[in-house]
Amino acid sequence: MRDFRSAPISDADKAMLAYAEKLTLAPSEMREEDVQVLRAHGFSDRAILDMNLVAGIYNVLDRLVDGLGGELHEWMHSEAERLGIAGWKPGSPAG
């Protein structure tokens, strides 16, 4: 998905992806208002916790692999090319 903001997905999904994007790219800027937006879209505190856990785990793993000079396995290159059609590049944050 190149741009989730204009994608044909629900407003709740857009809010979730915006939250994950901000958590990934600007974690020090997270505020209570970000959580309130999710609650307004019907997400429970458990669902919000799960969002944080999933985003956090992927962010930590991405940084560990990048920091250790990790390389994609051969089979991952074709998947990376497929995802590249959607705007993703190897080494860039998910989202």
Secondary structure as GFF3:
##gff-version 3
##sequence-region A 1 95
A	DSSP	three_ten_helix	4	6	.	.	.	ID=ss1
A	DSSP	alpha_helix	11	25	.	.	.	ID=ss2
A	DSSP	three_ten_helix	27	29	.	.	.	ID=ss3
A	DSSP	alpha_helix	32	40	.	.	.	ID=ss4
A	DSSP	alpha_helix	45	67	.	.	.	ID=ss5
A	DSSP	alpha_helix	74	84	.	.	.	ID=ss6
###
